[in-house]
């Protein structure tokens, strides 16, 4: 029987690439997001052994309904890639509207918690018990960019969530790890070739890497037996300013 994997934020970018890679490697992929149109594109890329289900990760009732359907249709969930996230324009902390801060927290922390909570509950009651939760963190959890208070705060929180779920999951054979990503080529990083702010306030171009490198890393984490876990992994463009940033 194919393993089942749920990917949040599955309608674009990293989520879509990971869904495609896991689908090509024997997983039944369940992709979710707020809008069906982009999810349908991902579904069409994967093929027949997939499901596309709309859900707003910040809505507890919608996420509960999502897990109820997964359990009814498949009997279990083996992997959650907790990937959905957002960001707002960069600004010094004093210039960040409270509404922008709340917007990022709602998706990046609250949404991640609701999805992890639902996966945890399904994984501990299914038979055989257990599963794996992979949280999408960021190198910003270690080295923030200028003007990134909302996003950086949210990714620090994800690291704390990852560590706590790892502890809470031990009695139930639930593993939890985190992938921290730097400069994946996407619509969000398209401006990096033209130059982005550095810690010394200069503007410099930065290299990016293909999203397949992230997808292959998530596949490696997902494929491990539950007796083993990648607790934290950093995947980044080789020459980007991470080591030595600032």
Number of C-alpha atoms within 10 A of each C-alpha: 6 13 18 23 26 30 24 28 26 33 27 18 15 25 26 24 22 26 32 23 19 23 25 15 13 13 24 25 30 24 27 28 22 16 15 17 13 18 24 18 15 25 26 14 16 21 14 11 15 21 19 24 19 19 22 19 28 19 15 18 12 14 22 18 13 22 19 14 13 20 15 10 9 12 13 24 24 22 26 24 28 27 23 25 21 13 18 14 10 16 14 10 13 9 9 17 11 10 9 15 18 13 15 21 23 19 21 28 23 17 24 24 20 20 27 22 16 18 26 24 13 22 25 18 12 15 10 11 16 25 27 28 28 24 25 24 28 26 21 20 17 13 16 19 18 18 18 19 19 23 27 23 18 25 25 17 16 22 21 11 20 24 15 12 18 20 13 15 19 12 11 16 18 25 27 30 24 26 24 20 20 23 23 22 19 15 9 11 15 13 13 17 12 10 14 16 16 16 14 9 10 9 13 12 14 19 18 20 18 14 19 16 18 24 20 15 16 23 18 12 24 26 17 12 11 14 8 10 18 16 15 17 17 14 17 22 18 13 11 16 17 16 9 7 12 13
